[in-house]
Amino acid sequence: MHWMTIFVILNLQVPVWGNNIIVILVDDLDLTLEGMQPLQNTQNLIGQQGATYDNCFVASPICCPNRASILTGRYQHNHNTVNNSISGGCNSPQWQRYSEGKTFAAILKKKMGYTTFYAGKYLNEYGSRAAGGPQHVPPGWDWWYGLVGNSKYFDYSLSVNGTARTYGHTPNQYLTDVILEFQSLEYYRKLLNVLQKQMALSFINTRSANSVPFLMVLAPPAPHEPWTPAARHNDRYKNQKAKRTPNFNTQSQFDKHWLVRMGPSPLPNNVLPTLDDIYRRRWETLLAVDELVVGVYTALRNTRLLNDTYVIFTSDNGYHIGQFSMPMDKRQPYETDIRVPLLIRGPGITPGSRVKAPVTSVDLFSTILEMGGTEAISDGTSMLNKNISEDRSVLIEYRGEHSIGTPNSGCPTDDDVHLSHCDKKYECKCQDSTNNTYACVRRFSEKNNNIFCVFEDATKYVEAYDLNADPFQMNNIAYSMHKGKRYRFRKRLKELVKCEGVDCVRTHR
């Protein structure tokens, strides 16, 4: 069923066409280390009743830059959010001035009259004083429940339509559950002391078959650090260990860039139980997300909106736990970090279908707009386009971060401000540095499955892998591949790091 509602605004009649759209955006969920395993209902209710995208890559393997790419359909070099700090563009005044009014929510609201709702993590620096505080509500959102700062499960603050509300540590304040409850009339009644009644009822009315379509984004913290499960899920996976892939806790990989080569490699045995604990706790945090998905599905079914609603499930980036002796994080150009789950169900999508064509975070913007019956300039292409190429090259960009302030980890590296995320718990193996900065071409087709990366360090180090022959990226072939092939990769990469709009779409092919 298509929607058509007439709005009268300043005596102008604006026709609205589109379906309801729900985006469930989780935080740091890997695909290659079986991160979807705890999400059985999610796979059944969205993937098996819709499409599973097997080759979805992030534009940047870190939270804020890739969330910016999802919201705007722009690569990092175009939206200029390069890391998780305000100085790096994360929710900065520049972001608010030049990009925030061009998100898919702002466009759907302005052009198509959508009612919009956001609950959970937005951008890492959202709510900070330097970015306008929690009173700043990004344009385009009617109902706004934005998490102040980075992912937490308890003891957090939300901007409730511009008013800060603090939550504690009781079981009923677990953030994933609170995000789910925001959708219910019962929860809105509990909030009448801070919300106007009309606001709550207006949102519930958007789930009526006779009203305008709505856009909802639900962004729970799982499975991001600090990996706190809901009490009911504690120890559900207490015997689970981190996946021992062939590239897990390897000896020094001398064909990798210098940060990965940095010792110790392998990590000492006393570190491995900590990695196992992180792995299982990540899984346990996802069980509440799986319940959230069931809640969303049930609400849509009960209100008879299920067949008129697109539901998208994905993550802002992947994650590694012990691969190449890197303890735990993202920020690396390997499959663990750059490949993420993507499931979509809704009108016109064949249940149980699998999509092999490579897609990227910047494609989500155009996809959501097409679901809503409109379009805008983007660096990506709608995934609803049945003609999307199965031979495609996409861009991955990352700019390394230095330490914030003077490091005090107790590691010997504390005197080097160019290193960051160093921790004695992991034998002082640092997870990032300023020259962990790179751009990659990720190509996937029926016959080709490869990646080519150039680092912005003193040596302009290059890494390349043929994932058909080497799925765990153990052997860097950048310096042994045929000269002509290396030239073609460099040429494509040079085009991608400068592209904008239709030029990006053209270069993807």
N, C-alpha and C positions, 0 to 999 in steps of 0.2 A: 504494500500500500504506500503510495506517495502522499505527502502532506501538502495541503495548500491552505494557507490562512492569510487573511487580509488584515494588515495593520494600517491604521490611519494615524499618521504622524505629520503634524503641521499641514493637514489636508492633503498629504500625498499618500496614495495607495501603493504599498510595496508588497508584491506577491512573494510568499515564502514557500520554497519547495525543498524537501529533504527528508531524511530519516533521523530518528534519534541516534546519537552516537555516544558510546561509553568507551573511554580509554582507561585501562588499568595499567599503570606504569610502576613497576617495581624497581628496586634499587640494588644494583650489583649482582644480578642473577645470571650465572653462567649457563651455557648450553652444553658445552663439550665435556664438562665434569659431572654430567647427569643432574644438573640443578633442577630440572623439571620433575624429578622422581617423586618428591613429596606432593606435587600438584596434580594428583590424579583426577579430581573433579574438574579442574581447570582444563586439563587435556580432553576430558570427555565432553564437557558442556560447551567449550569453545572450539577446540581443535577438531574433535570428531564430528561436531555439528557444523563445522566450517572448514577453514583452510589452515594448514600448517605450512609455514614458510621455512624451508630447510636451510636457506642461505641468506640470513639477515645479518648485515654488518653495521657496526656503529660508525658514525662519522668521526667520533673521538672517544677513546676508551676511558672516559672520566665523566663524573656526574654532570657538573654545571655546563660545560661546553656541549655535551651531547643533548642535554635537555633543551638547551638553546636551539640546537639544530632541529630537534623534533618540533618545537613550538613555531619556528619560523621557516623551516624548509631550506635553511641556508647552511653551507659549510662554515667551519670555524673561521676561515680567512675572510668570510663575508660578514658574519655577525660579530666577530672580534671578541667573543668570550673564549678565552684561551686556557683558563684554569679555574680553580674554585675560589679565588680571591676577588675582592672588589677591584684591586689594581689590575687583575687579569680579566676584568670585564664581567664578572659574575654578579648580576643584579646591580651593576654600577649605574651611576647617573646617565652614562652614555647609553647603556643597554635600555634603560627606561625611556630615554629620549628618542632613540633611533630604531629600536627593534620591538619594544614591548607592545606598541600599538599595532604591530603587523603580525601578531600571532594568529593561528587558526581560529582561536576563540574570538578575538577582536573582529576578524573578517566575517565569521559566521554570524556574529551578533549584529554587526553593522549592515552587512549586505543581505542577510537572509532572515534576520529577526529571531535568531535562536535565543532561547533561554539557556544560560550557562552556569555551571556549578563546578567548583574545584575544592578538593579536600586532600590534604597531605603535603608531602614535600614538593616544593616548587623549585627554587634555585638555592644553592647552599648558603648564600649570603642574604637571602630574603629576611627582612625584619631587622637587619642591623641598623644602628643609628646612622651610619654613613650612607645607607641606601634608603633613608626615609622612614625607618622604623616600621612596626607592624601596622601603623595607620595607612601605609601605602597599599592600596588595592590595585593590582595591575588592571589596565583597561581591558574590557571585554568580558569581565566576570560579574554575573549578577549575585551569585552566592559564593562567598569566598571564605575558606577555612584553611589558610596557608600556614604550614609549619614554619615557625621562626627558626632559622638556622638549618643545620644538617640533621640527618636521620637520628631519631631517638625513639624509644618505645615507651618510656615513662619520663616523668619530670620534664615536660616540654611546655612550650607556649604555642598557641595558635592565634593567628589574626582572624577573628570572627567578624568578617565584613569591616575590617579596619580597627577593631577593638581587641587588644591583647587579652587572652584568656589563658590562665595557667592551670596545668593539670599535674597531678601528683603521681603516686606510686601504687595506688590501689588497683586490684585486678580489673575493675571496670573502667580504668583509665588507660588501658593498653591501646596504643595509638591505632593499630590496625583495626581493632574492634570499634573504636570511636569513629573512625572513618566510615565503617559500615553502618553504624547506628545513625549517622547524619542523614541517611536516606529515609529514615522512618518518621512518621508523624509522631509516634510516641516520644522519640528523642527530642524532636522539636518542642514538644510541650514541656519537657524538662528544662528547656533553655529559654522559656518565655521571660525570665527575669532579665535576659540580656538581648533577646531578639524580639522584634515586633511580630505579632501574630500573623500579620498579613504576609510577611516575608516567608514564614514557614509554609503557610497554606499556598502561596504562589508557587513555590517549588513543587509541592506535592501535585498541584494542578498541572504542572508541565508533563506529568505522567498520565495524563488523560488522553484518550483516543481522539478527543475533539479539540485539542489545544495545539499550540505551536510545538515544533520539535525541540528537543533539548540536547545539549552537549554536556557530558559529565566526565570529568577527569578525577580518578581516584588514584592517589600516589602513596601507598603505604611504605614504611621504612624497610621492610624485609627485602632481602636478607643482609642488609648493610650492617657494619659494625655499629653498636657493640653486641650484635647477635643475641638479643634477649628474647627467648621464646615466651609466649603466654604461659601462665602457670599450668594450665591444663595440658600443655604440650611438652613440659620439661621431661627430659630423659626418654622421649619417644624413640629417639635413634641413638641411645646411649652406647650401643655396640658398633655403631657405624664408624668407619675410618675414611680418611681422605683417600681419594682415588689414586692408586699407584699406577699412573700412566707411565709409558716408557720414558717420558721426559721428566718424571718426578724425582727430585733430589739428586740430580745428575752430578757427575764429576764436572770440573771446570769446562765450560763450553767455550773453547778458545776461538771459535768462529762466530761468536755473538758480540754485540757491542759491549763496551767496557763495563757498563753498570752490571750486566749479567755476569760478566767474567769476574767481577769483584767477589772476593771470598767472604765467608767460607763456602766452598762447594766441594763436596756435599755439606748440607747442614748437619751438625752433630745429632746423634740419636736422641739426645735429651730434648731436642726441639720438636721432634715428630709428634709426640702425644699432644702438644699444644695445637699443631696443625690439624690433628684428628678432631680435637675438641671444637675448633672453629668450624670445621666441615659439618659436624653433626648439629651444632647449634644453628648454623645457617639453615639447614634442612628443617629444624624444628620451628624457626620463625616463619617459614613458608606455610606451615599448616594453617595458621590463622588467615593467611592470604587465600588459601584454598577455600576456607569457609566464607570469606568475603565474596568470592566468585559465586559460590552457591547462593548466598544471600541476594546478590544482584540478579542472578538468573531467576530465582524464585519470585522476586519482586516484579520483574518484567513479565513473567508468565502469569502471575496473579492479576496484573493490571492489563493483561491482553496486549502488551506492547512488544512481546518477544519477537514476533515476526517482522516488526517494523523498526528494529533496532540493530545497529552494528555494534559489536563488542570487540574491542582490540585489546590484546594482552601482550605486553612486551617489557623489556628492561632498558635502563639507560646505558648500561655497559655490562661486560662480562666480569670474570674474576679468575685469578689463579691461586692455587694453594699448593705451594711446593714445586711447581714446574720450574725447571732449570735452576733449582735451589733458591728461587725467589720465594720468601716465606708466604706472604699473602697480600694481595692488592690487585689493581688493574694496571693501567698506564703502559702496558707493553704491547708490541705489535704482533702478538701471537694469538692463535685461535681462541684460547681460553678467555682472552680479554676483549676481543673485537667481534666475536660471533655471539648473538643473543637470540633468545626465543622470540617468535612472533606467531601469534594465533589470531585469526580474524573470523568471526561468524556474522551473518546478516543477510539481508535481501540480495539474491542473485549469486551468492557464494555457495558452491557445491559442497554439501556435507562430506566430510572425510577426504577432501582433496588435499594433495600435497603439491607445493609450488617449489620447483627447483630453481627457477630464475633468481639470480642474485638481486637483493634489494638492500636499501640503506636507510639509515635514520632520516635523511632528508626527504625520502619518499613519503613518509608518514603525513607530512603537511599537505601535499597534493592529494593524497588518498582521503584524508579526512574532509578536505574541502569538496572533493567530488561526491563523497557520501552526503554532504550537505547541499549539493546542487549548485556549486559555484567553483571558481578557480582563481588562482593568483599566481604571479611570477614566483618561481621556485628553482632551486638547484636540483630538484628531484622530479620524479614522475609518479603519477598515481599507480598504485599497485592493483587497482581495479581494471587497469588497461590490459585487456587480453593480449595486446600486441607487444607487451613489455619484452625486451630482448632477453633471451636465455644466454647470450654471450655478452657479458657486460663487465665493465671495469668501474669500480667505485673508489672513492678516496677516503683514506683514514689519516687524520692529522692529530698530532699531539705536541704540546709545548711543555717541557719539563719545568718543575717548580723547585725553587730553592727553599731553604729553611725560613720559617717565619720567626724573626727575631734571632736571638742567640740560642743555638741548640743546647739543650741540657739533658740529653739522653743518657749521659754517662759513657758514651762510646768514644773511641779515639777520634772519630770523625767530627766531633763537636766543634773543632776549630775550622771546619770547612763549611761555610754557609751555602755553598753550591750543592751540597747534598741534603736530602730531606727524607723523612719517614724512616729514620734509623732507630732501632730498638734493641736494647740489651736482651730482651726475651728471645730475640731471633739472632743472637750472636752478632748483633750490630750490622746485619746485612741490610743495606739501605735500599729502599724501594724506588727512589726517584732522585734526579739531579737535573740541574739546569740544562745540561746538554743531552738529556734523554728526550731530545726533541727530534721529531721525524715526520715524514710524509710517506705514505705507502699507496701503491696501486694494488687493489685486491681484485683479481680477475677470476671469474667463474664462467664456465661454459660446459657443453657436453663433453668436450675433450680436454679443456684446460682448467686447471685449478691451482692458481699460483698467487704469490704475493711478492712484491718488490718494494723495498723500503730504503730511503736515503736519510741518514742522520745528519743533523746540523751540529757536528762536533768538529774538532780540529782536523780529523782525517776524512771527513765526509763519508763515514763508514756506510757500507751497503750490506743489507741482508736480503736474501731471496730464497724462496722455497717452492718446490713442486710438491703440492700436497697430495696429489695422486700417488706419487712414489714415496713420499715422506710425510705422512699425515701428522706426525708429532714434531715436525720442524727440527729435526736433529742435525741436519746437514745443510749448512748455508752454501748455496750454489752461486751466489752473486758474482764471485770472482772466477768461476770456471765456466759459466754459461757462454754460449756463442756470442761473439761481439755484436753481431747484428741484432740479436734478441735483446741484449742489454741496452742497446741504443734505442730500440723501440719502446722499452719500458721507461727509460729516462724521458723520452719525448712525450709519452702519454702522461707521465707524472708531472712534467713541466706544464702541460696544458691544464691538468686538473687543479693544481695549486693556484692557478690564476683565474680559473673559470668563474663565471657568474651567470645564473639564470639559464637561458636556453643553451648557452655555450657549454655548461656542465652537462645538460641532458644529452647534447650532441656528443660530447667527449666520452660519456659513459659507454657508448656503443662500440 
